[in-house]
Amino acid sequence: MDLYFYLVIGLLVFFGFTVRVITGFGSTMLIAPLLTLLLEPKQVVVFVILLESAIGVLFALKEPLTFTLKPIFLGGVLGVLTGIFLFGIVTQRLVGLVIGVSVLIFSILFLLNVTFRTERERPLFAALGFLSGSMGVLTGINGPQIVLGLVNQGYDGDFIRRCMISYLLVVDLVTLASFSVAGYVAATLLQLLVFALPFLVLSYLAGAYILKFVDQEKLKRAILMTTLLAGLLAIWKFVP
């Protein structure tokens, strides 16, 4: 691995997690398809979970948390356990395709402002939590499912950001523990995490500063257009 490789990794981490600090989600959607150009798809999944867990600890120290929507957390943990079982079965190519397709689908859903509002929130959020947890293990992308549900149910942006920070802190750490027990956390990925940590800290500082001035709606649409293109790129790479 040369200097160019590490520089690209650092820039992707900084860019993706600056967005994460501003919006509460979006980092994995942005960088996972691009990381598949540098790492094997399963390595990408484990690496982004390592990154998400590290930034989650920083969030826990600096941000207000909320755990009011408990069905999300229960569904998420059950989804993680299901995803760990499937992770050992699926192929590298399939993981890469699933990353690309899932990013593409969620980008389109957000851009179209799809809604399916229901008064029965508990089963909705439990189901979305399960989908998020299982997809988080298989693709590293475990935020958009919950954001879509929260937006759909009419929660405001500040609550969504706090809820996502809290949810991802719990689910990412559970996912990381499961990966560790299953033997998927390789020494090379831990070394890459150590290299990326300064970029994570810088992304938090940059995101916290930009958050004071940013137009959330314009930023969200720019992110979604970027992730849509990244998803197409990932699909193109792994289509036979």
ABEGO torsion letter per residue (X at the ends): XBAAAAAAAAAAAAAAAAAAAAAGBGAAAAAAAAAAAABBAAAAAAAAAAAAAAAAAAAAAABBBBAABAAAAAAAAAAAAAAAAAAAABBAAAAAAAAAAAAAAAAAAAAAGBBBBBABAAAAAAAAAAAAAAAAAAAGBAAAAAAAAAAAAGBBAAAAAAAAAAAAAAAAAAAAAAAAAAGABBAAAAAAAAAAAAAAAAAAAAAAAAAAABBAAAAAAAAAAAAAAAAAAAAAAABX
